[in-house]
Amino acid sequence: MADWQPTATLETLRRRAELMAAIRHFFSFRGIWEVDVPVLAKTGVTDLNIDSIPAELNGRRHYLQSSPEYQMKRLLAAGSGGIYYLGKAFRDDESGRRHSPEFTLLEWYRPGWDEHDLIDEVSSLLGELGVVTEPIKVSCREIFQKNIGLDPHTASLEVLQQKATVLSGSDFTAVSRNSCLDLLFSLGVEPTLPDGLVFVYDYPLCQAALACRGEDFSGVPVARRFEAFLNRMELANGYYELTDAVEQRSRFESDLALRTAAGKPAMPVDLQLLDAMEAGLPACAGVALGVDRLLMQLLSLTDIRQVLPFGMRCNVND
């Protein structure tokens, strides 16, 4: 095939256009605005596991955004009400069958809702888009106990390191709790998920990211977040959003310490987000969903380039 040709078939691109139109119809029917926020900003994210792509503008460093989250939360604090974004996002060092450094993201926020309300809406959206299986909801504790034989909230770091070392075949004895849990989930839990749509909720506190802290039915502290998996492929990540600016600043600082320890460059903190949170970010739930991955699942395709007009040719590493 000539190098100028698209990496997706024209029929797939037609289905992609239909999918985007159906998403917009879903939210328009519910009175949720579409917002068009910048993909280029002065700050990136501090998350250890996300690398923002830098860009120079007028001699100053900016970043392509890995998510519209920070700008959308500023709109929520300004009183927007429910909003959604459907557009491009960017992450460095993302390659493989399921990853692209440039991808299409659907992200939306619902003031006054919690994470379980949003799980129901994600299910409704996916049902209208062609996912016909009955969703399954399971707590992170349940699925870890079933597949790994431990409680991710209460297991000691030493036990997690031992389990991760055995499962991976590599030395995890000096690795953080968060990294051990990530490894155990990726290798020991995710491959065992059933076909169809599965929501995993109530994650360990060390994996709270931008989610509120809470307690499960037994009083154990948890992160009030969820992830959605479709046929064992991670599709969406949602939070009952943190609204406390002081706590958010503390988490940014913790992230930066982790980046320094890992030898990664420090990222400038988004002070405008903190100012917006101090002004009053409403209680809300938010979720980000990978549109390219969804289309892969709907069309039973195995490589993300097959659903992109001009997918980048990256080495397959997953």
Summary of the structure (lengths in Angstrom):
residues: 318
radius of gyration: 19.5
end to end distance: 24.8
largest distance: 60.0
contacts: 972
relative contact order: 0.17
helix: 38%
strand: 24%
